[in-house]
């Protein structure tokens, strides 16, 4: 079994582009050397990235407490490299953390990771692809293809602040007793809305926006048990 490890810490600087909704994006994440401080950024719409030196340009849709950090598995990048026939360096999907040996897709909402000595992060949801992501990669039909693949990487909130660097070990320090994985939450949000009532089993750990969607669905359609 591979050791769970942080391969690189990736941050992005503002970059003017024609395809971003607000004309600038920080999706071009690059690995950095040395320690990076990770802290709670504040509520969505006000707070940006949890990583020092990382830019979130569109605060309406990105950043904030429930999306403070974005992690993606190197194993999934390798798989996409084979499918797309092109190199995908760490950070290519706009992820802050490129990890190895971690089942990101199968991680449970509310699962907690300790990275290095101090930082503790909590899984909140999967990443729903957007127009900027598709344009950045330059792959036709990318939003649909990425969604159907349903291995979206994980958004995490900051539970305990700390410094991290490439090579740090990752320890899973808490795994909740429910079946709401990143993949299930993602499919409920995108392809299988009927699953929305089920993701409420993740409780307060669930991304606030997805929780609102699930509650609204239950109010309109019921929980599916009746």
C-alpha positions as CSV (number, residue, x, y, z in Angstrom):
1,X,0.0,0.0,0.0
2,X,1.3,3.4,-0.9
3,X,2.0,5.8,2.0
4,X,-0.4,8.7,2.2
5,X,1.6,11.7,1.2
6,X,1.4,15.3,0.1
7,X,3.3,15.5,-3.1
8,X,3.1,19.2,-3.8
9,X,1.5,22.3,-2.4
10,X,0.2,24.4,-5.3
11,X,-0.8,28.1,-5.4
12,X,-2.0,30.4,-8.1
13,X,-1.6,34.1,-8.9
14,X,-4.2,36.2,-10.7
15,X,-4.1,35.8,-14.4
16,X,-6.1,37.9,-16.9
17,X,-8.0,35.6,-19.4
18,X,-10.9,36.0,-21.8
19,X,-12.8,32.9,-20.6
20,X,-13.2,33.7,-16.8
21,X,-16.5,35.2,-15.7
22,X,-14.7,38.2,-14.2
23,X,-11.8,38.3,-16.6
24,X,-9.2,37.0,-14.2
25,X,-8.6,33.6,-12.6
26,X,-6.2,31.9,-10.2
27,X,-6.8,28.4,-11.6
28,X,-3.2,28.2,-12.8
29,X,-1.8,26.5,-9.7
30,X,2.0,25.8,-9.5
31,X,4.0,23.8,-6.9
32,X,5.9,25.9,-4.4
33,X,8.8,25.1,-2.2
34,X,9.0,25.6,1.5
35,X,6.2,25.8,4.1
36,X,2.8,27.2,3.3
37,X,0.5,28.4,6.0
38,X,-3.1,27.2,5.9
39,X,-5.8,28.9,7.8
40,X,-9.6,29.4,7.9
41,X,-10.3,32.0,5.2
42,X,-13.8,33.1,6.3
43,X,-17.3,32.7,4.8
44,X,-17.9,32.3,1.1
45,X,-18.2,35.6,-0.6
46,X,-15.7,37.2,1.7
47,X,-12.9,34.7,2.3
48,X,-10.8,33.3,-0.5
49,X,-8.3,30.5,-0.3
50,X,-7.1,28.9,2.9
51,X,-3.5,28.8,1.6
52,X,-1.2,31.8,2.1
53,X,-0.2,33.2,-1.3
54,X,-3.0,31.5,-3.3
55,X,-5.4,33.7,-5.2
56,X,-9.2,33.2,-5.5
57,X,-10.5,35.8,-7.9
58,X,-14.2,35.0,-8.1
59,X,-15.4,34.9,-4.5
60,X,-19.0,34.3,-5.6
61,X,-18.2,30.7,-6.7
62,X,-14.9,29.8,-5.2
63,X,-13.1,29.9,-1.8
64,X,-14.6,30.4,1.6
65,X,-14.7,28.2,4.6
66,X,-16.2,25.1,3.0
67,X,-13.9,25.3,-0.1
68,X,-10.8,26.5,1.7
69,X,-8.6,23.8,0.2
70,X,-8.9,21.7,-2.9
71,X,-7.2,18.3,-3.1
72,X,-6.8,16.0,-6.0
73,X,-5.1,12.5,-6.2
74,X,-2.0,12.1,-8.4
75,X,-3.4,8.7,-9.3
76,X,-6.4,10.3,-10.9
77,X,-4.2,12.8,-12.7
78,X,-2.1,9.9,-14.0
79,X,-5.3,8.2,-15.3
80,X,-6.4,11.4,-17.1
81,X,-2.9,11.7,-18.6
82,X,-3.4,8.3,-20.2
83,X,-7.0,9.2,-21.4
84,X,-6.1,12.7,-22.7
85,X,-2.7,11.7,-24.1
86,X,-1.0,14.7,-22.6
87,X,1.1,15.5,-19.5
88,X,-0.7,16.9,-16.5
89,X,1.7,18.3,-13.9
90,X,0.8,18.7,-10.3
91,X,-1.7,21.6,-10.0
92,X,-3.0,21.1,-13.5
93,X,-6.6,20.7,-12.3
94,X,-6.3,23.8,-10.1
95,X,-5.8,21.8,-7.0
96,X,-4.0,23.2,-4.0
97,X,-2.9,19.8,-2.8
98,X,-1.7,17.0,-5.0
99,X,-1.8,13.9,-2.9
100,X,-0.8,10.3,-3.3
101,X,-2.0,7.1,-1.6
102,X,-5.3,8.8,-0.5
103,X,-8.7,7.6,-1.8
104,X,-10.0,11.1,-2.4
105,X,-13.0,9.9,-4.3
106,X,-14.0,7.4,-1.6
107,X,-13.3,9.9,1.3
108,X,-16.3,10.4,3.4
109,X,-17.8,13.8,4.0
110,X,-16.6,14.8,7.5
111,X,-13.4,12.7,7.2
112,X,-10.5,14.5,8.7
113,X,-6.9,14.5,7.5
114,X,-3.9,15.6,9.5
115,X,-1.1,16.8,7.2
116,X,2.3,17.4,8.6
117,X,2.4,18.2,12.3
118,X,-0.4,20.6,12.9
119,X,-2.9,21.1,10.0
120,X,-6.2,19.3,10.2
121,X,-8.6,19.5,7.3
122,X,-12.2,18.2,6.9
123,X,-13.8,16.9,3.7
124,X,-16.9,18.9,2.7
125,X,-17.8,18.0,-0.9
126,X,-16.5,17.3,-4.4
127,X,-15.6,19.9,-6.9
128,X,-18.2,20.7,-9.5
129,X,-16.5,21.6,-12.8
130,X,-17.1,25.1,-14.3
131,X,-16.6,26.9,-17.6
132,X,-13.3,28.3,-16.5
133,X,-11.9,24.8,-15.7
134,X,-13.0,23.6,-19.1
135,X,-11.4,26.6,-20.9
136,X,-8.2,26.3,-18.9
137,X,-7.7,22.7,-19.9
138,X,-8.8,23.3,-23.5
139,X,-10.7,20.0,-23.8
140,X,-13.9,19.9,-25.8
141,X,-16.9,18.7,-23.7
142,X,-14.8,18.7,-20.6
143,X,-17.5,19.6,-18.1
144,X,-19.6,16.7,-19.2
145,X,-16.7,14.3,-19.3
146,X,-15.3,15.3,-15.9
147,X,-18.8,15.1,-14.4
148,X,-19.5,11.6,-15.8
149,X,-16.2,10.4,-14.5
150,X,-17.3,11.3,-11.0
151,X,-13.9,11.5,-9.4
152,X,-13.9,15.2,-8.7
153,X,-11.3,15.7,-6.0
154,X,-12.3,17.0,-2.6
155,X,-12.9,20.4,-1.1
156,X,-11.9,20.7,2.6
157,X,-12.4,23.1,5.4
158,X,-9.7,24.1,7.9
159,X,-10.3,22.6,11.4
160,X,-6.8,23.3,12.8
161,X,-4.4,25.8,11.1
162,X,-0.9,24.8,10.3
163,X,2.0,24.9,7.9
164,X,2.5,22.2,5.3
165,X,5.1,21.4,2.7
166,X,5.7,18.9,-0.1
167,X,6.5,15.5,1.3
168,X,4.4,15.8,4.4
169,X,2.6,12.6,5.5
170,X,-1.2,12.5,5.5
171,X,-3.0,10.7,8.3
172,X,-6.7,10.0,8.4
173,X,-7.6,10.9,12.0
174,X,-11.4,10.6,11.7
175,X,-13.7,8.7,9.4
176,X,-17.4,9.1,10.0
177,X,-19.9,6.3,10.4
178,X,-22.1,7.0,7.3
179,X,-21.8,6.2,3.6
180,X,-21.7,9.7,2.1
181,X,-18.5,9.7,0.1
182,X,-17.1,12.5,-2.0
183,X,-18.4,10.6,-5.1
184,X,-21.9,10.1,-3.7
185,X,-22.2,13.8,-2.7
186,X,-20.9,14.9,-6.1
187,X,-23.4,12.7,-8.0
188,X,-26.2,13.9,-5.8
189,X,-25.2,17.5,-6.7
190,X,-24.9,16.7,-10.5
191,X,-26.2,13.5,-12.2
192,X,-28.4,11.9,-9.6
193,X,-30.4,14.5,-7.7
194,X,-32.6,11.7,-6.2
195,X,-29.6,11.0,-3.9
196,X,-29.8,14.4,-2.3
197,X,-31.8,13.3,0.7
198,X,-29.2,10.6,1.5
199,X,-26.3,13.1,1.7
200,X,-28.0,14.8,4.7
201,X,-26.6,11.8,6.7
202,X,-23.3,13.6,6.7
203,X,-24.8,16.3,9.0
204,X,-23.0,19.6,9.6
205,X,-19.8,18.4,7.9
206,X,-21.6,18.7,4.5
207,X,-20.8,21.8,2.4
208,X,-23.3,24.4,3.4
209,X,-24.5,25.0,-0.2
210,X,-25.1,21.3,-0.9
211,X,-26.9,21.0,2.5
212,X,-29.2,23.8,1.5
213,X,-29.9,22.1,-1.9
214,X,-30.6,18.7,-0.2
215,X,-33.0,20.3,2.4
216,X,-34.8,22.2,-0.4
217,X,-35.1,18.9,-2.4
218,X,-36.6,17.1,0.6
219,X,-39.0,19.9,1.2
220,X,-40.2,19.7,-2.4
221,X,-40.1,16.0,-3.1
222,X,-39.8,14.3,0.3
223,X,-37.0,12.0,1.5
224,X,-37.8,9.2,-0.9
225,X,-38.9,6.8,1.9
226,X,-42.6,7.4,1.7
